């Protein structure tokens, strides 16, 4: 790509409208990875992203087959004696239900009040777009990058990255780098710039309860057979105690406890519990006793019912005993919990407490490991300097309640330290209706990525330390 005789800032200013238009086009593709009917849309999003990377100046662009939705790989490796950065993001998105709460159709994005609104605006298509535009702008204005960069954009992050670990294993030699830079996180409450140093893992499961082969007349059979919906409610009620503690035996066995330093760091964060409660729109904040709201929401494990169904749900009454009932459950995990081990403990406990008269099956739906990142790693400090240079304030360090399974995968499979450089506003409503990205975060984030590459080029990445205390 031939460099234009202009500064990075001037280039970004001149191409802003085209950049926003491309962002909106990317959001229009309904790349929901968890539902088979959107497989073609995921493929289309991957092809669109690959084309944008080529146009931006990336090399060796490839749509890599995984057995599921493809990984988009690209690189630019011309910075002699400079570090190599592996950049990660994902182009798939969450389902959009409930539709009636969206201001417009989820895949008809729009710009209003300084935000881009639409599914994937923040998680994670907007942040993937930032990296593409930073690459484009740096090559257009400088002709090269200050570091070597390898891009890995996957299409199954929102469905447990089911095929990614195998792909990482198979392509480990190609993925050699000095660090992994993940942009799939966000800022602290109040949209304060932050670097995430901890991520929770996840275990997902489904409980299926079956009674008779068909629905039964509740007048003829009520009192003689067990109702699967009632049975399921009893099972779910037995999963947590009134103090918020999870009752699965052994569940907390591998949890790394918060240190006094960890808890002091949490207490020092500028967090307004009442404002948080009001923003969420609930009458009270509840959770595991003995921990603050922030600690419960990001540094302690959880168990939540994500959905339950069974029986008649139409208008009016239908006097039946349903044939079956179902629940989807996820547990957010913290260091050093293993999702496979947690599933085994969960499954065994559910089967043990299942009442007679019904058949219960517990199926695993995937999982991902938690991650803790050293805050004193030279790469993390380089990212912090870049944020301060572009956003004008030093970043906070925080843990995030969500899960990015690939963070642990980069650490354990590829052997890379991970820096979590994300830009989503804290009220982005990821996974919910009217997901949004503050445009100032998007635009400044592009500049931060460029500044981070400059800082990394000068960093002594050989001076890395071990795990930080977060």
Number of C-alpha atoms within 10 A of each C-alpha: 14 11 13 15 11 12 14 20 12 12 17 21 12 11 12 13 11 9 18 18 12 15 21 22 15 24 27 19 23 24 30 25 27 18 11 10 11 15 18 16 19 26 22 16 25 28 16 14 23 21 14 18 26 17 13 19 22 24 15 13 19 19 19 15 12 17 11 16 26 23 25 24 24 22 21 19 20 13 15 10 9 17 22 24 25 22 23 23 27 26 31 30 28 21 19 21 12 9 14 10 13 17 13 15 16 23 20 16 24 16 15 11 8 12 18 26 29 27 35 34 32 31 30 25 24 30 32 24 24 25 23 21 26 23 22 24 26 25 20 21 20 17 14 20 19 23 23 22 24 25 25 21 24 26 30 24 25 23 19 21 22 21 20 23 18 14 16 19 13 11 12 15 10 9 22 16 20 19 23 29 26 22 25 24 26 27 25 25 17 14 16 17 27 24 28 26 24 28 29 29 28 29 26 24 21 20 21 19 24 22 22 17 9 12 16 18 13 16 10 10 13 14 9 9 15 20 27 27 23 14 23 27 14 14 20 17 11 15 19 17 11 10 11 16 17 20 15 18 12 13 18 19 10 14 16 13 13 14 11 9 11 14 16 11 14 20 13 8 14 12 15 10 13 11 12 15 13 12 10 13 9 9 8 9 12 11 15 20 12 10 13 15 18 19 20 18 19 21 28 21 24 22 20 15 14 12 11 16 14 17 18 14 9 7 6 6 8 12 13 18 26 23 20 24 22 22 20 19 19 21 22 27 32 29 20 18 25 19 23 17 14 24 24 13 15 23 19 14 18 21 15 11 12 17 16 10 15 18 16 22 14 20 13 19 16 17 26 26 25 26 25 21 25 21 23 17 21 21 31 27 19 23 25 24 20 26 26 15 15 18 17 11 15 17 20 16 20 23 24 22 22 18 28 25 24 27 27 23 21 21 16 12 14 20 17 21 24 27 26 23 27 25 33 30 25 20 18 24 19 22 17 17 23 24 23 29 28 23 19 14 26 23 19 15 25 24 25 27 24 22 22 25 25 17 20 25 22 15 16 13 17 10 10 14 13 11 14 13 16 21
